Amino acid sequence: MATGGNNDDDGKVSRRRARPLTEEENKLWRAVVKDAKPLPRRRRKPAVEIPLAEAAELAAIVPPPIRTAPAAPLPPKAAKTRAPEPPLLTGLDRRVSQRLARGQMEVEATLDLHGHSQHEAHEALLSFLSRSRARGLRCLLVITGKGASPYARHTLHGASFYEVPERQGVLRSAVPRWLEEAAFRIHLSGFQPAHPKHGGGGAFYIWLRRKR
């Protein structure tokens, strides 16, 4: 049977040579490709060239980037000025002290601290002094109690008092210390033990500063 190629003497198959088309075949090929249109080629967009004059105008319109100057260092914070502390208690003048010691001064307001804890008594006393001073009062009476010791006395006709070491009253010892604090000294100018008719060793007279 004949194959697609010619056999050589060595048994190898040689490639078939392309024969030229006949006139009829050429006519048929031309009829097939007559209406065929080649695919359009993609055209590259030409680079837009801007004239130098226009480029200069565009550069003048577009502002250059703004360079911000480094922030100036903030000035150092001014040191907070502390309010001056009130002066130390200098005590009462002689005339007022003598009248208090004799029980001759009229008590304008009274605070009884019986049954208060130290924290409660501290807040109640400071509030009492502030409110009384705002009202323009001068002479106050603060009752602390004498404590459990039967010997809790004070010097009757003076501005000082003493405590016995045995079972002394807690508030009776604490109130004089509190009155020396700056928050209390704003409101009062002095204090001293009360006359026996006002509680004696278990109470204090407090003389307030004048209302501002």
C-alpha positions in Angstrom: 0.0 0.0 0.0 1.2 3.4 -0.8 2.0 5.7 2.1 2.1 9.5 2.4 5.8 9.5 1.2 8.1 7.8 -1.2 10.3 4.9 0.0 14.1 5.2 -0.6 16.3 2.2 -1.2 17.3 2.3 2.5 13.7 1.9 3.6 13.4 5.5 4.9 10.3 7.6 4.1 11.2 10.8 2.4 9.2 14.1 2.9 6.6 14.9 0.3 7.4 17.8 -1.8 4.8 20.6 -2.1 3.3 20.7 -5.5 2.3 24.1 -7.1 -1.4 25.0 -7.1 -3.4 24.7 -10.2 -5.2 27.5 -11.8 -8.5 26.3 -10.5 -7.1 26.0 -6.9 -5.8 29.6 -7.1 -9.2 30.9 -8.2 -10.8 29.1 -5.3 -8.3 30.5 -2.8 -8.7 34.0 -4.1 -12.5 33.7 -3.8 -12.2 32.6 -0.1 -9.9 35.4 1.0 -11.5 38.1 -1.1 -13.8 39.4 1.7 -11.2 38.8 4.5 -10.0 42.0 6.3 -6.7 42.3 8.2 -7.0 42.9 11.9 -6.3 46.5 12.9 -2.9 47.1 14.6 -2.8 48.9 17.9 -1.2 52.3 17.5 0.8 53.8 20.3 -0.3 57.2 21.5 2.3 59.7 20.6 4.0 61.4 23.5 2.6 64.9 24.2 5.2 67.5 24.0 4.6 70.7 25.9 6.3 73.7 24.6 8.8 75.4 27.0 6.6 78.5 27.3 3.6 76.5 28.4 5.7 74.4 30.8 6.9 77.6 32.4 3.4 78.9 32.8 2.3 75.6 34.4 5.2 75.7 36.8 4.2 79.2 37.8 0.5 78.1 38.4 1.4 75.0 40.5 2.8 76.2 43.8 5.9 74.6 45.1 5.6 72.4 48.2 5.5 74.4 51.4 8.3 73.7 53.8 7.2 74.2 57.4 9.7 75.6 59.8 10.3 73.5 62.9 8.1 74.3 65.7 9.6 76.7 68.2 10.1 75.1 71.6 7.4 75.8 74.1 8.3 78.2 76.9 8.9 76.4 80.2 5.8 76.3 82.4 5.8 78.9 85.0 6.1 77.5 88.4 2.8 77.4 90.3 2.8 80.0 92.9 1.6 78.6 96.2 -0.8 80.7 98.2 0.9 82.1 101.3 0.1 80.2 104.4 -1.8 82.0 107.1 0.3 83.3 110.0 0.8 81.2 113.1 -1.6 81.6 116.0 -0.4 84.4 118.2 -3.1 83.9 120.8 -5.8 86.3 121.9 -5.1 89.8 123.2 -5.1 90.2 127.0 -8.5 91.7 127.3 -10.3 89.1 125.2 -8.4 86.3 126.9 -9.3 87.5 130.4 -13.0 87.9 129.5 -13.1 84.4 128.1 -11.3 82.9 131.1 -13.9 84.6 133.4 -16.8 83.4 131.3 -17.8 86.9 130.4 -17.9 86.5 126.6 -21.2 85.6 124.9 -20.9 82.4 122.9 -22.4 82.9 119.4 -22.3 79.3 118.2 -21.6 75.9 119.7 -20.4 72.6 118.2 -20.6 69.4 120.1 -18.2 66.7 118.9 -19.4 63.9 121.3 -19.9 60.6 119.4 -17.8 61.7 116.4 -14.8 59.7 115.1 -11.6 61.6 114.6 -12.2 61.9 110.8 -15.8 63.0 111.3 -14.8 65.5 114.0 -12.0 67.0 111.9 -14.3 67.7 108.9 -17.2 68.9 111.2 -14.9 71.3 113.0 -13.4 72.8 109.8 -16.8 73.2 108.3 -18.2 74.8 111.5 -15.4 77.4 111.6 -15.8 78.3 107.9 -19.5 78.7 108.1 -19.4 80.7 111.3 -16.8 83.1 110.0 -18.8 83.6 106.8 -21.7 84.7 109.0 -19.4 87.2 110.8 -19.3 85.4 114.1 -16.3 85.8 116.5 -16.7 83.7 119.6 -17.4 79.9 119.3 -17.6 77.0 121.7 -16.4 73.6 120.7 -17.2 70.7 123.1 -14.9 67.7 123.0 -15.6 66.0 126.4 -13.0 65.5 129.2 -12.3 61.9 128.4 -12.4 59.0 130.9 -9.8 60.4 133.3 -11.3 62.1 136.4 -8.2 64.4 136.5 -8.6 66.0 133.0 -8.5 69.6 134.1 -7.2 72.9 132.6 -5.8 76.1 133.9 -8.9 78.1 134.5 -7.7 81.6 134.1 -5.2 81.2 131.2 -4.9 80.1 127.6 -3.0 76.9 128.3 -4.2 73.5 129.5 -2.6 70.2 130.3 -3.4 66.5 129.9 -2.8 63.7 132.3 -1.2 60.7 130.6 -3.8 58.2 131.9 -6.8 57.6 129.6 -6.8 61.1 128.2 -9.7 62.2 125.9 -8.9 61.6 122.2 -10.8 64.6 120.8 -9.7 66.8 123.6 -6.1 66.1 122.6 -6.7 66.3 118.9 -8.6 69.5 118.6 -5.7 71.8 119.7 -3.4 70.1 117.2 -6.0 70.6 114.4 -6.4 74.2 115.2 -2.7 74.7 114.5 -3.1 73.4 110.9 -3.0 75.9 108.0 -6.6 75.1 106.9 -7.9 76.0 110.4 -5.6 79.0 111.0 -7.2 80.8 108.0 -10.3 81.2 110.2 -9.2 81.7 113.7 -6.7 83.9 115.6 -6.6 82.0 118.9 -8.3 79.5 121.3 -8.2 78.6 125.0 -10.0 76.3 127.4 -13.6 77.2 128.3 -14.9 78.4 131.6 -16.5 75.8 133.8 -20.0 77.1 133.1 -19.3 76.3 129.4 -17.8 72.9 129.9 -14.5 73.6 131.6 -11.8 71.1 130.6 -14.0 69.4 128.1 -14.5 72.4 125.8 -12.7 75.2 124.1 -13.4 78.8 123.2 -12.4 79.7 119.6 -11.9 83.3 118.5 -12.4 83.8 114.8 -10.8 86.3 112.5 -12.9 89.1 111.1 -14.9 88.3 108.0 -13.1 89.6 104.9 
